[in-house]
């Protein structure tokens, strides 16, 4: 193990939280389909491009960002990714302009791309091979549970007018 045991757990937990957050960002349009379509007057086809932009760029950047994670390390790539996700979601949720919303989704795809790879890199660098699988599995479960609980929570916030 490279890090102290306590530091390794904190690193894993923080990166897992970022993974869960970006997972929720990627499914966000499906939570608020009606509201987004009404705001931008999107047809079903135009609405589907929001997810396509995000997932397409997310998928295409896996290899280049994996190389960057190996060369530059996790810290700065993930900090930049988190910042990009925050700014992009703000753009997406606070605009009335269609192209700004679409660019927000593209930027979310870019910001989200290194999240899972960053967690896996921290796990493989910090824990024994015997523990890697369980930590990766827990991270995946956290992402899925966050989308299930988070989507309900976001809907509740929207219903109360707090979002």
Secondary structure, DSSP 8 states (H G I E B T S, - for coil): --S-HHHHHHHHHHHHHHHHHHHHHHHHHHHTHHHHHHHHT--HHHHHHHHHHHHHHHHHTHHHHHHHHHHH-HHHHHHHHHHHHHHHHHHHHT---HHHHHHHHHHHHHHHTTHHHHHHHHHHHHS-HHHHHHHHHHHHHHHHHHHHHHHHHHHHHHHHT--
